[in-house]
Amino acid sequence: MEATASTNTESVVFDTKAFEKALLAEVKAAGGTKAFYAKHDIIKELLKTTFQALLNAEMEEHLGYEKHASEGHNTGNSRNGKGAKKVRGDFGEVEISTPRDRDGSFEPALIKKRQTSVGNFADKIVSLYARGMTTREIEDHLREMYQIEVSPQFITRATERVQQDIIEWQNRPLDAVYPVVYVDGLMVSVRTGNNAGAVTRKCVHIVLGVGCSGRQEVLGLWIEESEGARFWLKVFNDLKARGVKDILVLCGDGLKGLPDAVESVFPKTDVQLCVVHQIRNATKFVSFKDRKTFCADMRPVYTAPTVEAAEQAFKEFAAKWETRYPMSIASWRANWGGLTTFFRYPVELRKIIYTTNAPSRASMLRCEKTLPTGRSFQTTRQ
């Protein structure tokens, strides 16, 4: 199937009328559209012809003379056959022949050397992988959707191209000062044993910083088997190594070892424990029939105007409920210092730092879309 082009001194314009006429002639010669469709994959054939023609044109421009032209004699470089390779894309797969020159200086621009996919085909593979699909599942999906046979090695190469971006993001420099930093977690399913073992639940620890301009930024993501001072020390040393010099307030939900680790790396940082998490922890010991009254009596503790008023409200709250629910009252006493840090700050700032829930929720939702909890992730990509 051939198409013509009309040429003038200014530009080359594809002649669509001539192409349509040639195509109709081929359809009639084949015996109608059904017979033509059975014999031809029109999209693939058009793409293959276009790829091949443009690659040949690139070679001609590279050498400076047409094929078999006398101008090419004794120029020091000439055509040296062609190399066959398969190119994949949304259209499926086509086999093309890439022209070569004798001194190996030809670098095609349309389909580069060692390039085996065009368009956003590789991006689709990365997207499927990011959603938790294994290389084998992606291979089956592409075979079913595009009738393409893709090896696990090709998929691995496609996904590895994002690894450098991930490493750069993990090690990017950070601001020197963050007025507020939130620490929260998102539970995801991870398949162990090189993607052949059991699925376990692990927590992705998300550190979200609020810069001096008010802009929220995810500073990093960490996965660890168990929490503790050693793990958090590693996290904060990482932040310090990337340029963070000071954090005004760090908000967390009572994670084990968190306050000690912060004090070791950023000794002037105030740690505010999440009041909402404390309310949940306190009420889990309370029977359902008492819960409404219990919460109403607890509210004056964390809504008090000053820390002194909060202490007085807590005394009254404890006097009423400690006999019946000693564990609930004990949880408040054990964490009192971290739960009342926000009273040192203006009322406007208290609303931002007293809980990790509201400020970080938007970022958590974005992470949930990126890390869908309905699928299991491979330990090789942590």
N, C-alpha and C positions, 0 to 999 in steps of 0.2 A: 504494500500500500504506500503510495507516494503522494506528497502534497507539494504544491508549487508555491513560490513566493514572488511577489512583484517587487522590483528593485528600482530605486532612483538614487540620485547623488546624495541625498540627505539621510535616508533611512531605508531599512528593509522591513516591509510589512507583510505579515502572513496573509496569504490569499485564501480566505475562508470559503469563498464561492467555488474556487477550483478544487479545494479539498472536499467540499460537500459533493461536487459533481463526481469526483473520483471514487468517493465512498459509495455513492448510489450505484455506480457502475459495478463495483465489486459485489454489492448486495444482490443485484440482478444476476450477475454471472454465477453467484453461488446458489441461486434458486430461491431467493427470498430471505427474509430476516431470520426465520427459524433455522434454516440451514446455515446461514452466515454465523449466527450466534453459536451453533454447535461446533463450528469449525474454528472460530476466532474468539479470543479474549481481547476485545477491542481496546480496553483501557491499558492492559499490559503491553499490547503490541505498540500502541501509540507512545507509551512511556519509553519502551525499549528503543524505538526508532529515534525518539527525541534525545535520549541520553547518548546514544551512539553517534548521532549527527553532531551534537555539541562537543563531545569529546574529540571527535575527528577535527572539528573546527579549531578547538584549542591547540591540538598538535600542529595544525597548519600555521597558526599564529606563532607558536613557539619556534618552529623551524624557519618560518619566513617564506615558505614556498609551498605550492600545491603538490599533491602526490604525483610522482613520475615527472615532475617538471624539470627541465634542464638546468634551471637556476640552482638546483640543489647539489649539483656536482661539485666535489671538492670543497664543500662548506665546512667539513669537520664533524658534522653531525647529520644523522638521517634517521628515518623510521626503522624500527627493529621489531616488527611484528606486533602482536597483540597478546594480552593476558586476559583469560576468561575469569570472571568472578560473578557471584550472585549478589544481587542487591535487594534488600527487603524494605518494605514500607507498608502504609495503610492499604495499598493496592494489592499486596501479596508479595510475590517474589519474581524477579526477572533476571535472566542471565545476560550480561553485557560483555563486550570485549574492549578492554582499555588499551589504547595505543601506547607503544613504548618507543623511546629513542635510544640510540647506541650509547651515548655517554651518560644516560640515566638522569639527565637534568630536567626532564619534563615533570611538572607538578600540576596535575589537573585540578581545576578549581571547582567544577561541578560536583564530581564524586572523587574525593581525595584518595590517595594511596592508602590501602588497608581499611578504607571505609566500606562498611557492608550494610549500612542502613541509611535511609534518607527521610526527610520530613521529621515528624515527631514520633517516629516508631520507637526509638530508644527511650524517649521520655515516657511513653506508655508502659514500657517494661519497668522503668524505675518507679512509676506510680503504682503499678501492681505490686511490686516488691515492698514499697513503703506501706501498703495496706496489709502486709503480713503474709502474702502468698509466698510459698516456697518456689524454688527454681523449677521444680517438677510441675507444680500447679500452673505456673506461668507458661511453661512449654505446652501443656495440654490445652490451655486457654487459647494460645495463639494458633495452635493446630486446628482447633474447633472454629475459631472466628475468622481466620485469614487463610486457612489451608496452607500454613507455612510450617516446615520442619525446622525448629530452632534448637540447637544443642544447649545443655546447661552451661557449657563454657561460654557461649555467646551471651547468655543472660548475665552470667557473672561479670563479663567484661563491661556490659552495659551498665550494671549497677555500680561497678567499681569506679566509674568516672565521677560519681558524686562523693566518693570518699574524701577526695582532696578538699571539696567544699565543706564537708562536715568537719574535717580536721582544722581548717582555717577558721570556721565559726567557733569551734571549741577553744581555740587559742587566740581569738581576736582580742585586741586591747580594750580595756574598759575605762570608764570615767574614774577620776581620782576620788570623787566623793559621791555617795548616794545617801540622801536624807533618810529614805525609808527602804528597807529590803524585807521582802516576805519570803518565807520558806514554807512550802506546802508539798503534798505528795499526790500522785495519781497511780492507782493500781492498774497494772496491765498483766496479761497472760503471756508467759514466756515458755517456749518449749526447750527443754534441756537435752543434753546428750547429742549434740550435733544435729538437732532437729529430728531426732528419732526417739527421744525419751518422753517422759511424762510432762504435762503442762502444769506449771506452777505459777502462782500469783506473786508478782514482785512490785515493789513500789518505786516509781520514778520520782525522785526528789527534784522539785522545780524551785529554783532560786530566781525570784522576780525583783528587779530593782526599779526604784523611782528616782530618776535623775533630778538635778537641780532645776531643769526646765519643766518638770512635771511629767515627762515622757516615761512610760513603762517599758521595760526591756527585760526579756528573759536572759539572765546572765549565764545560765548553764543548766544542764540536766545530768543527774547522776543516778546510777542504779547500784545498789549494794545489798548483799545478802542480809546484813543486820546493821542496825543503827548503833551509834556509840560515839564517844568523844573522839576516838581515833578517826572515824569516818568523817565527822564534821570538821575536825582539824585539817584533814586533807582538802575538804571543800573550800574552807576559808583561806588556806594557804594558796590554793589555786587562784582564787579571786585576787589575793594580794599580789601574786606573781604577775597577774595580767593588768596590774596598774591601780587597783583599788587601795586607797590609803586610809579611808575613814568611812564608817557607816554610823549615822546618827542613831537610828532606831532599827532594830531587827525584830520582826514579828514572826513568831512561830507558834506551834500548837503543843508545846511541851515535849518535843522530841528528845529522846534520851541523849545526854551528853552535849546538847546544843549550847546551853549557856556557858559551860566551861570552855568549849572550843572557841566561842566568840571572844571570850575574855582573854584567851591566850594570844589571839591574832590581832584583834581590835579591842584593846582594853578599855577604851573610852565609850564603847557602844552600849546603849541602853537596850536591854532585852525585854520585849513585851510579849507575854504569853497570850494566846488567843482566848478572849473571854467567852466567845461562843462555844468553843470546844470545852471550856471548863463547865459551862452550864450543862452541856450534854453529859459530861462525865459525872456531874453531881446528880443529875436527875435519873441516871440509869439505876441508882439504888432505891429510888422512890416508887412506891406503889402507884398505880394509875389513879386511884381515887383521891390521893393526896397531891398529885403532881401539879394541878392548876394552882392550888393555894400555895404550895411550896415555891413555885416559880414567881408568883406575885410577891411573896415575902423576900425572895432573893433579889428581885429587880432593884430595890433601893441601894443595894451594895455597889453595883457597877454603874449606876446612873447618878451617884452622889456628886455634888459639885467639887468636893475636895477629898483628899485622902483621909483626913480626920473624920469627915462625915461618913465616908465609906467604912471606916473602922467601927464607928458607933452603930451603923446600920448592920454590920456583920455581927456585932455582939448581940443585938436584939434577935437577929435571924438565927444565930447559933443557940441562944437560950431557948427558943421555941422548938427547934427541930433536932438538936444534937442527940437527945435521948432516943428519939425514934430512928434517926438516920445518921449515926455517928460517922460512917464512911464518907458521906456527902460533905459533912462539915470538915472532916479531916483533909479532904482533897483541897478545900479552899485554904486551910491553914498552911498546908505543905507548899503551896504555890503562891502565897500571898504577895511576896515581894515582886515576882514577875508579872502577876495579874494587875498590880496597881501602878506600874511604871507610867502608864499613859496620863495619870493625874499630874505629872510634872509639866505637862505641855498644855498649850491653849486649847480651849474647847473645840475650835475648828479642826485642830490636828488630831484630837482624841478620836473623832469619828473615823479617821483614816487608819489609825494604828491599833485600835482596841481589838480588832479581829483580822484574821487572814482571809476571811471568806469573801466579802464584797469586793475589795480592791483587786484581788487576783483572779476573780471568777472568770472575767473575759479571757485572760491569758490561758486559764485552765481549759476553757471551752475550745480554744484554738488548738491546744495540745491534744485534747481528746479527739478532735477531728483528724489530727496527724497520726495519733496513736490510738486507733479504734480498739476499745477494750473487748470487742466481740471476737477478735482473732488472736491467734497465738503468734509470738515473735520468736525468731531464732536467736539463740544465745551468741551465735557468731557475729551478730550485727548490733551488739549492745554498745 
